[in-house]
Amino acid sequence: MNLMQTHMPARAPAALDIITYAIGQSAIGNILAARSHIGVCAILIGSDADTLEQDLANRFPGRVLVEDKTGLRDDLAAIARFIEAPGVGLDLPLDMRHGTPFQQRVWNELRAIPCGATITYTALARRLGQPNGARAAATACAANAIALGIPCHRVVRADGTLSGYRWGIERKRGLLDLEAAV
C-alpha cells in the first residue's frame, strides 16, 4: 500500500478520512477507481497514472489516499467489463456526497438514462424543473467524479453533437458507440 498524501495528520486517520484507490487498464485508457467507507466515490479515466492520482487528490483534499490494488481489483474488473460490454451494467455502490445538492440531483437523473440512450442538456434541465438551467446541468456534469457510474457521457448538445467530456470527446464518442451497439 502506498500513501499518496505528502504528510499524515498528527492523529491516526479515521475511517471517514480514508479513500482507497487503484489504477487499472481498460479499452479507453487507464482507469482509477476510488472508494470511501460508503462506496465508489471516483472513477477517473486518463492516459497517465500520475495525472489520475493528482486529480483524485485535488477532488478530495484533506483525505488520506491509500493505494489498494487488491481491495479494488473487483471494482476495476467491473469497470473494464462495463466499458467493453456496457449492456452488463455497472452495479457498484456509489458515494455521491461530494457534490452540491443540485449536482446530486443532476447525477441521480443521469443514472436513470438507459444504456444506449442520450439526453440533451436542455432536456436534462427540464427534467430537474429548471427549463433555463442547461448551463447549470452541464456544469454539474463537468463536476462528476464518478465516470461511467454516473453516465455524464450520455448528455449531448441540443443538436445531437458531442461536447464537453472531461475525459475527452473521443472517449465519449467511443462509449456512446459501444452503448449504441447493445
Disulfide bonds with the S-S distance in Angstrom:
none
